[in-house]
Every structure is written in structure tokens, then in C-alpha cells.
Amino acid sequence: MRLERPIAAPRLILQSLDESAATGPYRAWMLDSEVLRFLEARHAKHDAQSLSAFIRSANDSKDSLLLGMFERAAGRHIGNIKLGPIDWPNRRGEVGLMIGERTCWGRGYAREAIGAMADYAFDTLRLHKLTAGYLEPNVASGRAFEAVGFVVEARYARHFLLDGAWVSGVRIACFAPSARDRSTPSPPADTAPMSSGMPPG
């Protein structure tokens, strides 16, 4: 899926990525072990070719939306956020994100991006529920999601191996506000589900 127009947040612009992004800062982030520390992407090797293929796959998909996060003031690409896969029959989607620019950590950008994506998912795509997950030691991620209304649904004890130790995984979710939750329109024509479908980074 690609956006027809960017999503504006107070300090960010969320917009679809071109494959050229695979040779920009995105590539450097995917080689940075500290950026990848809490992401399952840490288990794979990444290069410009694999990142370009990932962007192309998301853009061509009918059930995934990959967006770059850009600072409104400077236009700098600071991270990515992904909605997908989307389960259209059950109006449910998974959210994941990565702030790649370390200088932007702790500044509330994740919370802002998640909130903007949630608004788009509920208001425009008319989804009913958003889900996400994080490793329990990643307290900052949990706080960002909880700040925009996500609540804990489950904890999976000692579920992931991180830095040589077993850590728990946390599953969280957010529901559409009740007024919109009652409506059940079909997906937009340009995002109609395929018979079969396919974190940032």
C-alpha cells in the first residue's frame, strides 16, 4: 500500500518510501546493533538490496503500509513505522516502528508517530483493533504505545533471547473509539484484500 498524501503530525510527516531510501540513513540504522537491539530484525543481515525489496514488497502489498517518519522542520528521515499485516475481514492490523536516528530517542517522536498511524487506521481505513508487541526490557516502547491508548493484553514469559538472557514479550492492543467501531464499511478500493497476504526493518 502507498499513501496518496502524507500523514501530518505536529512535528512529523509520515509518507510512503521510495526504494531509494534503501541507500540512505535507513541502511545505516539496519547495521547499527544498538538501533536493532530490541527488534527481531537483529537476527538477519541487511543490505541495500534486501531493504529495497522490503520497501517494494510493502508498497505493492494490499495489507501492509510502510511509512518513513520525517521531521517537519528539517525534512530529516528519522525512522519508519509499519501498519501490517492487516487482517481485512476482522479489521485488525499490527503496528511496529523503529526510530533509527539516535539523536531523536527520548523526544516523543514514537508516541507521535503511533498516534498519527492509529488515527489513520481508525478514521480512514476503519479498522477495529490495532495490535503490537515489544520486549519487556524496552520500557520506552511500552510507554510510547500506552501513551496513545494501547493496553497490555498478554505477557509471554521468557519468550525471547536478548543479550544472552531470556526476557518476556508483551502484547498490547488499542481499539477504535466506539462511534467508529460500530461502522463496518468495506476497505477502500485501493486497499482491497487479496486472497493471501504477506518489523519496520
Rosetta constraint file for C-alpha pairs under 8 A:
AtomPair CA 1 CA 58 HARMONIC 6.33 0.50
AtomPair CA 1 CA 59 HARMONIC 4.63 0.50
AtomPair CA 1 CA 60 HARMONIC 5.80 0.50
AtomPair CA 1 CA 61 HARMONIC 5.38 0.50
AtomPair CA 1 CA 62 HARMONIC 5.49 0.50
AtomPair CA 1 CA 63 HARMONIC 6.87 0.50
AtomPair CA 1 CA 64 HARMONIC 5.93 0.50
AtomPair CA 1 CA 65 HARMONIC 5.14 0.50
AtomPair CA 1 CA 66 HARMONIC 7.66 0.50
AtomPair CA 1 CA 190 HARMONIC 7.98 0.50
AtomPair CA 1 CA 191 HARMONIC 6.71 0.50
AtomPair CA 2 CA 16 HARMONIC 5.67 0.50
AtomPair CA 2 CA 59 HARMONIC 5.42 0.50
AtomPair CA 2 CA 60 HARMONIC 7.81 0.50
AtomPair CA 2 CA 65 HARMONIC 6.55 0.50
AtomPair CA 2 CA 66 HARMONIC 7.78 0.50
AtomPair CA 3 CA 15 HARMONIC 6.72 0.50
AtomPair CA 3 CA 16 HARMONIC 5.95 0.50
AtomPair CA 5 CA 15 HARMONIC 7.34 0.50
AtomPair CA 6 CA 13 HARMONIC 6.44 0.50
AtomPair CA 6 CA 14 HARMONIC 5.57 0.50
AtomPair CA 6 CA 15 HARMONIC 4.62 0.50
AtomPair CA 6 CA 16 HARMONIC 7.42 0.50
AtomPair CA 7 CA 13 HARMONIC 5.77 0.50
AtomPair CA 7 CA 14 HARMONIC 4.99 0.50
AtomPair CA 7 CA 15 HARMONIC 6.46 0.50
AtomPair CA 7 CA 116 HARMONIC 7.18 0.50
AtomPair CA 7 CA 120 HARMONIC 7.92 0.50
AtomPair CA 8 CA 12 HARMONIC 6.25 0.50
AtomPair CA 8 CA 13 HARMONIC 4.79 0.50
AtomPair CA 8 CA 14 HARMONIC 6.44 0.50
AtomPair CA 8 CA 116 HARMONIC 7.55 0.50
AtomPair CA 9 CA 13 HARMONIC 6.00 0.50
AtomPair CA 9 CA 14 HARMONIC 7.77 0.50
AtomPair CA 9 CA 112 HARMONIC 6.82 0.50
AtomPair CA 9 CA 113 HARMONIC 7.29 0.50
AtomPair CA 9 CA 116 HARMONIC 6.19 0.50
AtomPair CA 10 CA 112 HARMONIC 7.69 0.50
AtomPair CA 11 CA 71 HARMONIC 6.01 0.50
AtomPair CA 11 CA 72 HARMONIC 5.43 0.50
AtomPair CA 11 CA 73 HARMONIC 7.31 0.50
AtomPair CA 11 CA 109 HARMONIC 7.87 0.50
AtomPair CA 11 CA 112 HARMONIC 7.95 0.50
AtomPair CA 12 CA 69 HARMONIC 6.40 0.50
AtomPair CA 12 CA 70 HARMONIC 5.46 0.50
AtomPair CA 12 CA 71 HARMONIC 4.70 0.50
AtomPair CA 12 CA 72 HARMONIC 4.98 0.50
AtomPair CA 12 CA 109 HARMONIC 7.71 0.50
AtomPair CA 12 CA 112 HARMONIC 7.69 0.50
AtomPair CA 12 CA 113 HARMONIC 7.34 0.50
AtomPair CA 13 CA 69 HARMONIC 5.96 0.50
AtomPair CA 13 CA 70 HARMONIC 5.12 0.50
AtomPair CA 13 CA 71 HARMONIC 6.34 0.50
AtomPair CA 13 CA 72 HARMONIC 5.87 0.50
AtomPair CA 14 CA 67 HARMONIC 5.71 0.50
AtomPair CA 14 CA 68 HARMONIC 5.55 0.50
AtomPair CA 14 CA 69 HARMONIC 4.85 0.50
AtomPair CA 14 CA 70 HARMONIC 6.31 0.50
AtomPair CA 14 CA 113 HARMONIC 7.58 0.50
AtomPair CA 15 CA 67 HARMONIC 4.99 0.50
AtomPair CA 15 CA 68 HARMONIC 5.42 0.50
AtomPair CA 15 CA 69 HARMONIC 6.92 0.50
AtomPair CA 15 CA 70 HARMONIC 7.91 0.50
AtomPair CA 16 CA 59 HARMONIC 7.69 0.50
AtomPair CA 16 CA 65 HARMONIC 7.84 0.50
AtomPair CA 16 CA 66 HARMONIC 6.28 0.50
AtomPair CA 16 CA 67 HARMONIC 4.57 0.50
AtomPair CA 16 CA 68 HARMONIC 6.10 0.50
AtomPair CA 17 CA 21 HARMONIC 6.45 0.50
AtomPair CA 17 CA 55 HARMONIC 6.87 0.50
AtomPair CA 17 CA 66 HARMONIC 7.20 0.50
AtomPair CA 17 CA 67 HARMONIC 6.03 0.50
AtomPair CA 17 CA 68 HARMONIC 5.89 0.50
AtomPair CA 18 CA 55 HARMONIC 7.14 0.50
AtomPair CA 18 CA 56 HARMONIC 7.89 0.50
AtomPair CA 19 CA 51 HARMONIC 7.93 0.50
AtomPair CA 19 CA 52 HARMONIC 4.96 0.50
AtomPair CA 19 CA 53 HARMONIC 7.80 0.50
AtomPair CA 19 CA 55 HARMONIC 5.98 0.50
AtomPair CA 19 CA 56 HARMONIC 6.54 0.50
AtomPair CA 20 CA 24 HARMONIC 7.22 0.50
AtomPair CA 20 CA 52 HARMONIC 7.33 0.50
AtomPair CA 21 CA 25 HARMONIC 7.48 0.50
AtomPair CA 21 CA 26 HARMONIC 6.49 0.50
AtomPair CA 21 CA 27 HARMONIC 8.00 0.50
AtomPair CA 21 CA 52 HARMONIC 7.58 0.50
AtomPair CA 22 CA 26 HARMONIC 5.97 0.50
AtomPair CA 22 CA 27 HARMONIC 5.70 0.50
AtomPair CA 22 CA 47 HARMONIC 7.97 0.50
AtomPair CA 22 CA 48 HARMONIC 5.09 0.50
AtomPair CA 22 CA 49 HARMONIC 7.48 0.50
AtomPair CA 22 CA 51 HARMONIC 5.29 0.50
AtomPair CA 22 CA 52 HARMONIC 5.20 0.50
AtomPair CA 22 CA 55 HARMONIC 7.89 0.50
AtomPair CA 23 CA 27 HARMONIC 5.74 0.50
AtomPair CA 23 CA 48 HARMONIC 5.63 0.50
AtomPair CA 24 CA 28 HARMONIC 7.31 0.50
AtomPair CA 25 CA 29 HARMONIC 6.32 0.50
AtomPair CA 25 CA 77 HARMONIC 7.25 0.50
AtomPair CA 25 CA 78 HARMONIC 7.98 0.50
AtomPair CA 25 CA 100 HARMONIC 7.97 0.50
AtomPair CA 26 CA 30 HARMONIC 6.43 0.50
AtomPair CA 26 CA 79 HARMONIC 7.45 0.50
AtomPair CA 26 CA 100 HARMONIC 7.19 0.50
AtomPair CA 27 CA 31 HARMONIC 6.66 0.50
AtomPair CA 27 CA 46 HARMONIC 7.59 0.50
AtomPair CA 27 CA 47 HARMONIC 6.61 0.50
AtomPair CA 27 CA 48 HARMONIC 6.38 0.50
AtomPair CA 27 CA 51 HARMONIC 7.40 0.50
AtomPair CA 28 CA 32 HARMONIC 6.46 0.50
AtomPair CA 29 CA 35 HARMONIC 6.26 0.50
AtomPair CA 29 CA 36 HARMONIC 7.67 0.50
AtomPair CA 29 CA 100 HARMONIC 5.26 0.50
AtomPair CA 29 CA 101 HARMONIC 7.44 0.50
AtomPair CA 30 CA 35 HARMONIC 7.38 0.50
AtomPair CA 30 CA 36 HARMONIC 6.77 0.50
AtomPair CA 30 CA 46 HARMONIC 6.29 0.50
AtomPair CA 30 CA 201 HARMONIC 6.98 0.50
AtomPair CA 31 CA 36 HARMONIC 7.99 0.50
AtomPair CA 31 CA 46 HARMONIC 7.06 0.50
AtomPair CA 32 CA 36 HARMONIC 6.38 0.50
AtomPair CA 33 CA 37 HARMONIC 5.71 0.50
AtomPair CA 33 CA 42 HARMONIC 7.12 0.50
AtomPair CA 35 CA 98 HARMONIC 7.89 0.50
AtomPair CA 35 CA 99 HARMONIC 7.61 0.50
AtomPair CA 35 CA 100 HARMONIC 6.05 0.50
AtomPair CA 35 CA 102 HARMONIC 7.57 0.50
AtomPair CA 36 CA 40 HARMONIC 7.65 0.50
AtomPair CA 36 CA 41 HARMONIC 6.55 0.50
AtomPair CA 36 CA 42 HARMONIC 5.26 0.50
AtomPair CA 37 CA 42 HARMONIC 6.47 0.50
AtomPair CA 38 CA 42 HARMONIC 7.75 0.50
AtomPair CA 38 CA 134 HARMONIC 7.60 0.50
AtomPair CA 38 CA 135 HARMONIC 6.45 0.50
AtomPair CA 38 CA 138 HARMONIC 6.74 0.50
AtomPair CA 38 CA 162 HARMONIC 7.87 0.50
AtomPair CA 39 CA 199 HARMONIC 7.08 0.50
AtomPair CA 40 CA 199 HARMONIC 7.04 0.50
AtomPair CA 41 CA 199 HARMONIC 6.71 0.50
AtomPair CA 41 CA 201 HARMONIC 6.14 0.50
AtomPair CA 46 CA 50 HARMONIC 5.99 0.50
AtomPair CA 46 CA 51 HARMONIC 6.70 0.50
AtomPair CA 47 CA 51 HARMONIC 6.19 0.50
AtomPair CA 48 CA 52 HARMONIC 5.95 0.50
AtomPair CA 49 CA 53 HARMONIC 6.23 0.50
AtomPair CA 50 CA 54 HARMONIC 6.19 0.50
AtomPair CA 51 CA 55 HARMONIC 6.22 0.50
AtomPair CA 51 CA 201 HARMONIC 7.78 0.50
AtomPair CA 52 CA 56 HARMONIC 6.14 0.50
AtomPair CA 53 CA 57 HARMONIC 5.99 0.50
AtomPair CA 54 CA 58 HARMONIC 6.26 0.50
AtomPair CA 55 CA 59 HARMONIC 6.14 0.50
AtomPair CA 55 CA 66 HARMONIC 7.24 0.50
AtomPair CA 56 CA 60 HARMONIC 6.05 0.50
AtomPair CA 57 CA 61 HARMONIC 5.96 0.50
AtomPair CA 58 CA 64 HARMONIC 5.52 0.50
AtomPair CA 58 CA 65 HARMONIC 6.07 0.50
AtomPair CA 58 CA 66 HARMONIC 5.97 0.50
AtomPair CA 59 CA 64 HARMONIC 7.51 0.50
AtomPair CA 59 CA 65 HARMONIC 6.83 0.50
AtomPair CA 59 CA 66 HARMONIC 7.06 0.50
AtomPair CA 61 CA 65 HARMONIC 7.80 0.50
AtomPair CA 61 CA 197 HARMONIC 7.36 0.50
AtomPair CA 61 CA 198 HARMONIC 7.36 0.50
AtomPair CA 62 CA 190 HARMONIC 7.91 0.50
AtomPair CA 62 CA 191 HARMONIC 5.24 0.50
AtomPair CA 62 CA 192 HARMONIC 6.38 0.50
AtomPair CA 62 CA 193 HARMONIC 5.80 0.50
AtomPair CA 62 CA 194 HARMONIC 6.51 0.50
AtomPair CA 62 CA 197 HARMONIC 7.30 0.50
AtomPair CA 63 CA 84 HARMONIC 5.97 0.50
AtomPair CA 63 CA 85 HARMONIC 5.28 0.50
AtomPair CA 63 CA 86 HARMONIC 4.83 0.50
AtomPair CA 63 CA 87 HARMONIC 7.30 0.50
AtomPair CA 63 CA 88 HARMONIC 7.73 0.50
AtomPair CA 63 CA 191 HARMONIC 7.06 0.50
AtomPair CA 63 CA 193 HARMONIC 6.61 0.50
AtomPair CA 63 CA 194 HARMONIC 7.98 0.50
AtomPair CA 63 CA 197 HARMONIC 6.43 0.50
AtomPair CA 63 CA 198 HARMONIC 7.57 0.50
AtomPair CA 64 CA 82 HARMONIC 7.16 0.50
AtomPair CA 64 CA 83 HARMONIC 5.70 0.50
AtomPair CA 64 CA 84 HARMONIC 4.21 0.50
AtomPair CA 64 CA 85 HARMONIC 5.10 0.50
AtomPair CA 64 CA 86 HARMONIC 6.29 0.50
AtomPair CA 65 CA 82 HARMONIC 5.59 0.50
AtomPair CA 65 CA 83 HARMONIC 5.05 0.50
AtomPair CA 65 CA 84 HARMONIC 6.19 0.50
AtomPair CA 66 CA 80 HARMONIC 7.12 0.50
AtomPair CA 66 CA 81 HARMONIC 6.06 0.50
AtomPair CA 66 CA 82 HARMONIC 4.44 0.50
AtomPair CA 66 CA 83 HARMONIC 6.51 0.50
AtomPair CA 66 CA 200 HARMONIC 7.39 0.50
AtomPair CA 67 CA 80 HARMONIC 5.63 0.50
AtomPair CA 67 CA 81 HARMONIC 5.39 0.50
AtomPair CA 67 CA 82 HARMONIC 6.15 0.50
AtomPair CA 68 CA 77 HARMONIC 6.69 0.50
AtomPair CA 68 CA 78 HARMONIC 7.71 0.50
AtomPair CA 68 CA 79 HARMONIC 5.98 0.50
AtomPair CA 68 CA 80 HARMONIC 4.41 0.50
AtomPair CA 68 CA 81 HARMONIC 6.43 0.50
AtomPair CA 69 CA 77 HARMONIC 5.82 0.50
AtomPair CA 69 CA 78 HARMONIC 5.76 0.50
AtomPair CA 69 CA 79 HARMONIC 5.08 0.50
AtomPair CA 69 CA 80 HARMONIC 5.32 0.50
AtomPair CA 69 CA 81 HARMONIC 7.01 0.50
AtomPair CA 69 CA 113 HARMONIC 7.39 0.50
AtomPair CA 70 CA 75 HARMONIC 5.47 0.50
AtomPair CA 70 CA 76 HARMONIC 5.21 0.50
AtomPair CA 70 CA 77 HARMONIC 4.44 0.50
AtomPair CA 70 CA 78 HARMONIC 5.84 0.50
AtomPair CA 70 CA 79 HARMONIC 7.38 0.50
AtomPair CA 71 CA 75 HARMONIC 4.94 0.50
AtomPair CA 71 CA 76 HARMONIC 5.26 0.50
AtomPair CA 71 CA 77 HARMONIC 6.70 0.50
AtomPair CA 71 CA 78 HARMONIC 7.12 0.50
AtomPair CA 72 CA 76 HARMONIC 7.82 0.50
AtomPair CA 78 CA 99 HARMONIC 6.03 0.50
AtomPair CA 78 CA 100 HARMONIC 5.67 0.50
AtomPair CA 78 CA 101 HARMONIC 5.06 0.50
AtomPair CA 78 CA 104 HARMONIC 7.24 0.50
AtomPair CA 79 CA 97 HARMONIC 7.48 0.50
AtomPair CA 79 CA 98 HARMONIC 5.43 0.50
AtomPair CA 79 CA 99 HARMONIC 4.27 0.50
AtomPair CA 79 CA 100 HARMONIC 4.87 0.50
AtomPair CA 79 CA 101 HARMONIC 6.73 0.50
AtomPair CA 80 CA 97 HARMONIC 5.62 0.50
AtomPair CA 80 CA 98 HARMONIC 5.43 0.50
AtomPair CA 80 CA 99 HARMONIC 6.66 0.50
AtomPair CA 80 CA 100 HARMONIC 7.82 0.50
AtomPair CA 80 CA 200 HARMONIC 5.65 0.50
AtomPair CA 80 CA 201 HARMONIC 7.76 0.50
AtomPair CA 81 CA 95 HARMONIC 7.33 0.50
AtomPair CA 81 CA 96 HARMONIC 5.81 0.50
AtomPair CA 81 CA 97 HARMONIC 4.11 0.50
AtomPair CA 81 CA 98 HARMONIC 6.42 0.50
AtomPair CA 81 CA 113 HARMONIC 7.36 0.50
AtomPair CA 81 CA 114 HARMONIC 7.79 0.50
AtomPair CA 81 CA 200 HARMONIC 5.65 0.50
AtomPair CA 82 CA 94 HARMONIC 7.93 0.50
AtomPair CA 82 CA 95 HARMONIC 5.66 0.50
AtomPair CA 82 CA 96 HARMONIC 5.27 0.50
AtomPair CA 82 CA 97 HARMONIC 6.05 0.50
AtomPair CA 82 CA 199 HARMONIC 7.33 0.50
AtomPair CA 82 CA 200 HARMONIC 5.65 0.50
AtomPair CA 83 CA 93 HARMONIC 6.30 0.50
AtomPair CA 83 CA 94 HARMONIC 5.60 0.50
AtomPair CA 83 CA 95 HARMONIC 4.70 0.50
AtomPair CA 83 CA 96 HARMONIC 6.75 0.50
AtomPair CA 83 CA 117 HARMONIC 7.69 0.50
AtomPair CA 84 CA 93 HARMONIC 5.38 0.50
AtomPair CA 84 CA 94 HARMONIC 4.94 0.50
AtomPair CA 84 CA 95 HARMONIC 6.36 0.50
AtomPair CA 85 CA 93 HARMONIC 5.89 0.50
AtomPair CA 85 CA 94 HARMONIC 6.00 0.50
AtomPair CA 85 CA 197 HARMONIC 7.50 0.50
AtomPair CA 85 CA 198 HARMONIC 7.04 0.50
AtomPair CA 86 CA 91 HARMONIC 7.15 0.50
AtomPair CA 86 CA 92 HARMONIC 5.75 0.50
AtomPair CA 86 CA 93 HARMONIC 4.21 0.50
AtomPair CA 86 CA 94 HARMONIC 6.67 0.50
AtomPair CA 87 CA 91 HARMONIC 5.68 0.50
AtomPair CA 87 CA 92 HARMONIC 5.13 0.50
AtomPair CA 87 CA 93 HARMONIC 6.04 0.50
AtomPair CA 88 CA 92 HARMONIC 6.56 0.50
AtomPair CA 88 CA 127 HARMONIC 7.98 0.50
AtomPair CA 88 CA 187 HARMONIC 7.15 0.50
AtomPair CA 88 CA 193 HARMONIC 6.30 0.50
AtomPair CA 90 CA 128 HARMONIC 7.71 0.50
AtomPair CA 91 CA 126 HARMONIC 7.37 0.50
AtomPair CA 91 CA 127 HARMONIC 4.55 0.50
AtomPair CA 91 CA 128 HARMONIC 5.20 0.50
AtomPair CA 91 CA 129 HARMONIC 6.66 0.50
AtomPair CA 92 CA 127 HARMONIC 5.76 0.50
AtomPair CA 92 CA 128 HARMONIC 5.85 0.50
AtomPair CA 92 CA 129 HARMONIC 4.81 0.50
AtomPair CA 92 CA 130 HARMONIC 5.72 0.50
AtomPair CA 92 CA 131 HARMONIC 7.59 0.50
AtomPair CA 93 CA 127 HARMONIC 7.37 0.50
AtomPair CA 93 CA 129 HARMONIC 6.59 0.50
AtomPair CA 93 CA 130 HARMONIC 4.97 0.50
AtomPair CA 93 CA 131 HARMONIC 6.22 0.50
AtomPair CA 94 CA 130 HARMONIC 5.67 0.50
AtomPair CA 94 CA 131 HARMONIC 4.74 0.50
AtomPair CA 94 CA 132 HARMONIC 5.51 0.50
AtomPair CA 95 CA 114 HARMONIC 7.98 0.50
AtomPair CA 95 CA 130 HARMONIC 6.80 0.50
AtomPair CA 95 CA 131 HARMONIC 6.14 0.50
AtomPair CA 95 CA 132 HARMONIC 5.20 0.50
AtomPair CA 96 CA 132 HARMONIC 6.41 0.50
AtomPair CA 96 CA 133 HARMONIC 7.75 0.50
AtomPair CA 96 CA 199 HARMONIC 5.67 0.50
AtomPair CA 96 CA 200 HARMONIC 5.88 0.50
AtomPair CA 97 CA 110 HARMONIC 7.65 0.50
AtomPair CA 97 CA 199 HARMONIC 6.85 0.50
AtomPair CA 97 CA 200 HARMONIC 5.01 0.50
AtomPair CA 98 CA 200 HARMONIC 5.73 0.50
AtomPair CA 98 CA 201 HARMONIC 7.30 0.50
AtomPair CA 99 CA 104 HARMONIC 7.23 0.50
AtomPair CA 99 CA 105 HARMONIC 6.95 0.50
AtomPair CA 99 CA 110 HARMONIC 7.08 0.50
AtomPair CA 101 CA 105 HARMONIC 7.18 0.50
AtomPair CA 104 CA 109 HARMONIC 7.26 0.50
AtomPair CA 105 CA 109 HARMONIC 7.68 0.50
AtomPair CA 106 CA 140 HARMONIC 7.82 0.50
AtomPair CA 108 CA 112 HARMONIC 6.34 0.50
AtomPair CA 108 CA 144 HARMONIC 7.48 0.50
AtomPair CA 109 CA 113 HARMONIC 6.10 0.50
AtomPair CA 110 CA 114 HARMONIC 6.07 0.50
AtomPair CA 110 CA 141 HARMONIC 7.79 0.50
AtomPair CA 110 CA 144 HARMONIC 6.10 0.50
AtomPair CA 111 CA 115 HARMONIC 6.10 0.50
AtomPair CA 111 CA 144 HARMONIC 4.57 0.50
AtomPair CA 111 CA 145 HARMONIC 6.39 0.50
AtomPair CA 111 CA 147 HARMONIC 6.72 0.50
AtomPair CA 111 CA 148 HARMONIC 6.77 0.50
AtomPair CA 112 CA 116 HARMONIC 6.23 0.50
AtomPair CA 113 CA 117 HARMONIC 6.10 0.50
AtomPair CA 114 CA 118 HARMONIC 6.01 0.50
AtomPair CA 114 CA 144 HARMONIC 7.79 0.50
AtomPair CA 114 CA 145 HARMONIC 6.92 0.50
AtomPair CA 114 CA 148 HARMONIC 7.30 0.50
AtomPair CA 115 CA 119 HARMONIC 6.20 0.50
AtomPair CA 115 CA 148 HARMONIC 5.75 0.50
AtomPair CA 116 CA 120 HARMONIC 6.33 0.50
AtomPair CA 117 CA 121 HARMONIC 6.08 0.50
AtomPair CA 118 CA 122 HARMONIC 6.09 0.50
AtomPair CA 118 CA 130 HARMONIC 7.56 0.50
AtomPair CA 119 CA 123 HARMONIC 5.66 0.50
AtomPair CA 119 CA 124 HARMONIC 7.72 0.50
AtomPair CA 120 CA 124 HARMONIC 5.19 0.50
AtomPair CA 120 CA 125 HARMONIC 6.61 0.50
AtomPair CA 121 CA 125 HARMONIC 4.93 0.50
AtomPair CA 121 CA 126 HARMONIC 6.13 0.50
AtomPair CA 121 CA 127 HARMONIC 5.66 0.50
AtomPair CA 122 CA 126 HARMONIC 4.56 0.50
AtomPair CA 122 CA 127 HARMONIC 4.98 0.50
AtomPair CA 122 CA 128 HARMONIC 6.76 0.50
AtomPair CA 122 CA 176 HARMONIC 5.82 0.50
AtomPair CA 122 CA 180 HARMONIC 7.32 0.50
AtomPair CA 123 CA 127 HARMONIC 7.87 0.50
AtomPair CA 123 CA 180 HARMONIC 7.46 0.50
AtomPair CA 125 CA 187 HARMONIC 6.35 0.50
AtomPair CA 125 CA 188 HARMONIC 6.86 0.50
AtomPair CA 126 CA 180 HARMONIC 7.18 0.50
AtomPair CA 126 CA 181 HARMONIC 7.78 0.50
AtomPair CA 126 CA 183 HARMONIC 7.73 0.50
AtomPair CA 126 CA 184 HARMONIC 7.42 0.50
AtomPair CA 126 CA 185 HARMONIC 7.19 0.50
AtomPair CA 126 CA 187 HARMONIC 7.50 0.50
AtomPair CA 127 CA 176 HARMONIC 7.08 0.50
AtomPair CA 127 CA 181 HARMONIC 7.84 0.50
AtomPair CA 128 CA 175 HARMONIC 5.93 0.50
AtomPair CA 128 CA 176 HARMONIC 5.20 0.50
AtomPair CA 128 CA 181 HARMONIC 5.69 0.50
AtomPair CA 129 CA 173 HARMONIC 6.95 0.50
AtomPair CA 129 CA 174 HARMONIC 5.78 0.50
AtomPair CA 129 CA 175 HARMONIC 4.50 0.50
AtomPair CA 129 CA 176 HARMONIC 6.04 0.50
AtomPair CA 130 CA 173 HARMONIC 5.49 0.50
AtomPair CA 130 CA 174 HARMONIC 5.20 0.50
AtomPair CA 130 CA 175 HARMONIC 6.38 0.50
AtomPair CA 131 CA 171 HARMONIC 7.32 0.50
AtomPair CA 131 CA 172 HARMONIC 5.74 0.50
AtomPair CA 131 CA 173 HARMONIC 4.26 0.50
AtomPair CA 131 CA 174 HARMONIC 6.49 0.50
AtomPair CA 132 CA 171 HARMONIC 5.98 0.50
AtomPair CA 132 CA 172 HARMONIC 5.39 0.50
AtomPair CA 132 CA 173 HARMONIC 6.25 0.50
AtomPair CA 133 CA 169 HARMONIC 6.99 0.50
AtomPair CA 133 CA 170 HARMONIC 5.50 0.50
AtomPair CA 133 CA 171 HARMONIC 4.49 0.50
AtomPair CA 133 CA 172 HARMONIC 5.97 0.50
AtomPair CA 134 CA 138 HARMONIC 6.74 0.50
AtomPair CA 134 CA 141 HARMONIC 6.93 0.50
AtomPair CA 134 CA 142 HARMONIC 6.98 0.50
AtomPair CA 134 CA 169 HARMONIC 5.89 0.50
AtomPair CA 134 CA 170 HARMONIC 5.44 0.50
AtomPair CA 134 CA 171 HARMONIC 6.85 0.50
AtomPair CA 135 CA 160 HARMONIC 7.55 0.50
AtomPair CA 135 CA 167 HARMONIC 6.96 0.50
AtomPair CA 135 CA 168 HARMONIC 6.14 0.50
AtomPair CA 135 CA 169 HARMONIC 4.64 0.50
AtomPair CA 135 CA 170 HARMONIC 6.13 0.50
AtomPair CA 136 CA 142 HARMONIC 7.86 0.50
AtomPair CA 136 CA 167 HARMONIC 6.69 0.50
AtomPair CA 136 CA 168 HARMONIC 5.48 0.50
AtomPair CA 136 CA 169 HARMONIC 5.57 0.50
AtomPair CA 136 CA 170 HARMONIC 6.02 0.50
AtomPair CA 137 CA 167 HARMONIC 7.40 0.50
AtomPair CA 138 CA 142 HARMONIC 6.73 0.50
AtomPair CA 139 CA 143 HARMONIC 6.26 0.50
AtomPair CA 140 CA 144 HARMONIC 6.23 0.50
AtomPair CA 141 CA 145 HARMONIC 6.41 0.50
AtomPair CA 142 CA 146 HARMONIC 6.09 0.50
AtomPair CA 143 CA 147 HARMONIC 5.96 0.50
AtomPair CA 144 CA 148 HARMONIC 7.05 0.50
AtomPair CA 145 CA 149 HARMONIC 6.77 0.50
AtomPair CA 145 CA 150 HARMONIC 5.43 0.50
AtomPair CA 146 CA 150 HARMONIC 4.61 0.50
AtomPair CA 146 CA 151 HARMONIC 6.08 0.50
AtomPair CA 149 CA 174 HARMONIC 5.98 0.50
AtomPair CA 150 CA 172 HARMONIC 5.93 0.50
AtomPair CA 150 CA 173 HARMONIC 4.95 0.50
AtomPair CA 150 CA 174 HARMONIC 4.44 0.50
AtomPair CA 150 CA 175 HARMONIC 7.96 0.50
AtomPair CA 151 CA 172 HARMONIC 5.22 0.50
AtomPair CA 151 CA 173 HARMONIC 5.48 0.50
AtomPair CA 151 CA 174 HARMONIC 6.44 0.50
AtomPair CA 152 CA 170 HARMONIC 7.00 0.50
AtomPair CA 152 CA 171 HARMONIC 5.96 0.50
AtomPair CA 152 CA 172 HARMONIC 4.28 0.50
AtomPair CA 152 CA 173 HARMONIC 6.59 0.50
AtomPair CA 153 CA 170 HARMONIC 7.81 0.50
AtomPair CA 153 CA 171 HARMONIC 5.62 0.50
AtomPair CA 153 CA 172 HARMONIC 5.14 0.50
AtomPair CA 153 CA 173 HARMONIC 6.61 0.50
AtomPair CA 154 CA 170 HARMONIC 5.99 0.50
AtomPair CA 154 CA 171 HARMONIC 5.13 0.50
AtomPair CA 154 CA 172 HARMONIC 6.99 0.50
AtomPair CA 155 CA 168 HARMONIC 6.63 0.50
AtomPair CA 155 CA 169 HARMONIC 5.67 0.50
AtomPair CA 155 CA 170 HARMONIC 4.56 0.50
AtomPair CA 155 CA 171 HARMONIC 6.19 0.50
AtomPair CA 156 CA 168 HARMONIC 5.39 0.50
AtomPair CA 156 CA 169 HARMONIC 4.99 0.50
AtomPair CA 156 CA 170 HARMONIC 6.36 0.50
AtomPair CA 157 CA 167 HARMONIC 6.92 0.50
AtomPair CA 157 CA 168 HARMONIC 4.46 0.50
AtomPair CA 157 CA 169 HARMONIC 6.65 0.50
AtomPair CA 158 CA 166 HARMONIC 4.82 0.50
AtomPair CA 158 CA 167 HARMONIC 4.51 0.50
AtomPair CA 158 CA 168 HARMONIC 4.42 0.50
AtomPair CA 158 CA 169 HARMONIC 7.33 0.50
AtomPair CA 159 CA 166 HARMONIC 6.59 0.50
AtomPair CA 159 CA 167 HARMONIC 5.97 0.50
AtomPair CA 159 CA 168 HARMONIC 5.06 0.50
AtomPair CA 159 CA 169 HARMONIC 5.82 0.50
AtomPair CA 160 CA 166 HARMONIC 5.57 0.50
AtomPair CA 160 CA 167 HARMONIC 5.34 0.50
AtomPair CA 160 CA 168 HARMONIC 6.31 0.50
AtomPair CA 160 CA 169 HARMONIC 6.80 0.50
AtomPair CA 161 CA 165 HARMONIC 5.50 0.50
AtomPair CA 161 CA 166 HARMONIC 4.58 0.50
AtomPair CA 161 CA 167 HARMONIC 6.22 0.50
AtomPair CA 162 CA 166 HARMONIC 6.15 0.50
AtomPair CA 162 CA 167 HARMONIC 6.58 0.50
AtomPair CA 175 CA 181 HARMONIC 7.86 0.50
AtomPair CA 176 CA 180 HARMONIC 6.36 0.50
AtomPair CA 176 CA 181 HARMONIC 5.33 0.50
AtomPair CA 177 CA 181 HARMONIC 5.88 0.50
AtomPair CA 178 CA 182 HARMONIC 6.30 0.50
AtomPair CA 179 CA 183 HARMONIC 7.39 0.50
AtomPair CA 187 CA 191 HARMONIC 6.16 0.50
AtomPair CA 187 CA 192 HARMONIC 5.60 0.50
AtomPair CA 187 CA 193 HARMONIC 7.76 0.50
AtomPair CA 188 CA 192 HARMONIC 6.22 0.50
AtomPair CA 193 CA 197 HARMONIC 7.89 0.50
